[in-house]
Amino acid sequence: MRFVVYNQMFGLNGRSFWSNIIGHWAVHYQSLAERIWKRTNLNKTLKLIGRSRADVVGICEVLEGQEEFLKKGLNMMGYKYVFFAEGHETKFSHLRVKVCLASKEKCKHVRIEKVPFSNKFGGGGGMINCYFVKSKMNVVLAHLACLPDLRDRQIKKLEGHFKGSDKIVFMGDFNTCYDNVKHHFPDFNLVTGRVKTCSMTPVINWFVWKDFDHVLERGFKKKSIGNFEGRSDHKMLYADLE
């Protein structure tokens, strides 16, 4: 199966410095949703997912209000099982940042309750766990917080979803390099390596060019890995596991 993780940056243009800056201002620091939507392009996200040929795809930085469009597009591409989970709330528009997990294989949503977040920039974008009955595996997608203490508490919250499962894929935007969190995952294998995924934005990548996105596994065999570049400031990562 091919597993993909992609921080879509809300569908904004992360390949332009000014578009990135103005787009994030529109999301986090003003109250009119219309100023956000005119800068987003979810068709670019869907097109990249189509190129990836993923069986299971995790999308980070979905903004409240984008769910219906994404779900419809994903359904048309064969992803019959599409679930969303909430993260922090933006300060001025009061829209929730979310994650989306979509699959072509049948799965069910296992809710992760009482996840710690902070309603500010970098406060965590959501966590979701889906159980795949046929494959007898759990897939967990997380968009972790930037703040180390909060991120550690979020990872601790996930520990209960890691226990009791022999086969598990854990993927997401960790907002930090793997070396900073690897002590949390002694029995997981880092499939995707320390591939630098962020930032793809000119000028910003002079200062930030790190491995923020990861796919970890337990109970699988790695076949291949790779990445795609889209409109976001993050690369899309994929891992083929069997």
PAMISE-960389 format. One line per 5 residues: number of its first residue (from 1); their letters; for each residue x negated, y negated, z of C-alpha. Coordinates in steps of 0.05 Angstrom, whole numbers, always signed. Last residue first. Layout:
BEGIN
NUM	A	X,Y,Z  ... .
END
This chain:
BEGIN
242	ELDAY	-75,+84,+53  -94,+11,+53  -103,-41,-2  -119,-108,+29  -100,-177,+4 .
237	LMKHD	-120,-247,+23  -89,-312,-3  -136,-371,+1  -117,-429,+45  -112,-503,+27 .
232	SRGEF	-50,-483,-13  -37,-489,-87  -63,-419,-104  -127,-380,-100  -126,-304,-97 .
227	NGISK	-164,-256,-53  -194,-187,-50  -196,-121,-13  -202,-47,-31  -188,+24,-8 .
222	KKFGR	-188,+19,+68  -164,+80,+106  -110,+70,+158  -98,+85,+232  -112,+16,+260 .
217	ELVHD	-116,-45,+217  -137,-118,+215  -123,-169,+161  -151,-239,+172  -144,-313,+156 .
212	FDKWV	-188,-366,+189  -255,-348,+159  -288,-416,+153  -301,-476,+109  -286,-538,+150 .
207	FWNIV	-332,-599,+144  -347,-605,+70  -282,-567,+59  -244,-629,+81  -275,-667,+23 .
202	PTMSC	-237,-625,-29  -183,-580,+1  -195,-505,-2  -204,-505,+73  -200,-449,+92 .
197	TKVRG	-208,-377,+68  -279,-357,+83  -283,-281,+80  -308,-252,+146  -287,-182,+129 .
192	TVLNF	-219,-165,+101  -209,-99,+137  -227,-119,+208  -219,-52,+243  -178,-49,+307 .
187	DPFHH	-195,-12,+371  -234,-68,+405  -183,-121,+386  -184,-177,+438  -260,-182,+437 .
182	KVNDY	-255,-199,+363  -225,-267,+378  -281,-317,+369  -320,-273,+320  -258,-271,+275 .
177	CTNFD	-262,-346,+261  -205,-390,+283  -136,-412,+263  -113,-339,+267  -75,-343,+201 .
172	GMFVI	-44,-274,+195  -51,-199,+196  -42,-140,+242  -30,-73,+208  -11,-15,+253 .
167	KDSGK	-13,+60,+252  -20,+96,+318  +32,+54,+352  +44,+62,+427  +12,-4,+446 .
162	FHGEL	+3,-58,+393  +71,-90,+406  +56,-97,+480  -10,-131,+464  +25,-185,+424 .
157	KKIQR	+38,-230,+485  -37,-226,+500  -50,-253,+431  -4,-312,+445  -38,-325,+511 .
152	DRLDP	-106,-325,+477  -80,-374,+425  -55,-421,+479  -123,-422,+513  -160,-430,+447 .
147	LCALH	-118,-488,+420  -108,-478,+345  -46,-435,+354  -35,-368,+319  +5,-355,+256 .
142	ALVVN	+22,-282,+266  +44,-223,+224  +52,-154,+255  +63,-91,+214  +83,-28,+250 .
137	MKSKV	+77,+41,+219  +117,+105,+213  +110,+104,+137  +184,+121,+126  +209,+82,+186 .
132	FYCNI	+170,+18,+174  +173,-25,+237  +169,-101,+230  +137,-149,+279  +139,-225,+273 .
127	MGGGG	+100,-282,+302  +108,-358,+294  +73,-422,+273  +30,-439,+333  +18,-506,+367 .
122	GFKNS	-29,-533,+314  +7,-600,+309  +55,-606,+368  +111,-569,+400  +68,-520,+439 .
117	FPVKE	+83,-446,+434  +87,-385,+480  +126,-326,+451  +186,-310,+493  +210,-249,+454 .
112	IRVHK	+177,-212,+397  +234,-183,+357  +228,-117,+320  +253,-129,+249  +269,-66,+210 .
107	CKEKS	+234,-37,+149  +251,-8,+81  +196,-13,+30  +193,-73,-17  +172,-117,+41 .
102	ALCVK	+175,-189,+64  +149,-221,+128  +161,-295,+136  +130,-342,+188  +161,-406,+214 .
97	VRLHS	+150,-479,+231  +214,-507,+261  +241,-574,+239  +249,-629,+292  +235,-683,+240 .
92	FKTEH	+195,-723,+290  +154,-675,+332  +153,-612,+290  +179,-551,+327  +134,-492,+343 .
87	GEAFF	+142,-422,+316  +203,-385,+291  +209,-317,+259  +233,-298,+189  +252,-232,+156 .
82	VYKYG	+257,-207,+84  +272,-135,+65  +293,-127,-7  +226,-151,-35  +238,-132,-108 .
77	MMNLG	+218,-197,-142  +290,-222,-143  +293,-211,-68  +230,-254,-59  +261,-312,-97 .
72	KKLFE	+326,-308,-58  +288,-303,+8  +243,-362,-9  +300,-408,-29  +341,-389,+32 .
67	EQGEL	+284,-396,+81  +258,-465,+60  +301,-506,+108  +256,-493,+168  +185,-498,+143 .
62	VECIG	+146,-436,+123  +76,-444,+147  +53,-371,+143  +74,-319,+92  +64,-245,+102 .
57	VVDAR	+71,-198,+43  +83,-124,+40  +80,-84,-25  +37,-137,-58  +29,-144,-133 .
52	SRGIL	-15,-206,-120  +7,-242,-184  +79,-241,-161  +59,-270,-94  +24,-326,-132 .
47	KLTKN	+87,-341,-172  +128,-342,-108  +83,-392,-75  +81,-436,-137  +157,-433,-140 .
42	LNTRK	+157,-460,-69  +135,-529,-93  +134,-581,-38  +123,-657,-42  +195,-677,-55 .
37	WIREA	+217,-632,+3  +176,-669,+55  +200,-740,+43  +271,-713,+40  +262,-684,+110 .
32	LSQYH	+261,-755,+139  +234,-756,+210  +160,-775,+203  +96,-750,+234  +90,-674,+225 .
27	VAWHG	+115,-655,+156  +106,-722,+119  +38,-733,+151  +18,-663,+129  +38,-680,+58 .
22	IINSW	+2,-747,+60  -64,-715,+82  -59,-655,+35  -37,-697,-24  -94,-744,-11 .
17	FSRGN	-147,-690,-11  -118,-651,-70  -120,-575,-73  -74,-569,-13  -11,-587,-52 .
12	LGFMQ	+48,-573,-7  +88,-508,-7  +92,-510,+69  +16,-498,+73  +26,-430,+38 .
7	NYVVF	-13,-392,+90  -19,-326,+54  -26,-254,+79  -21,-194,+32  -16,-120,+45 .
2	RM	-22,-71,-13  +0,+0,+0 .
END
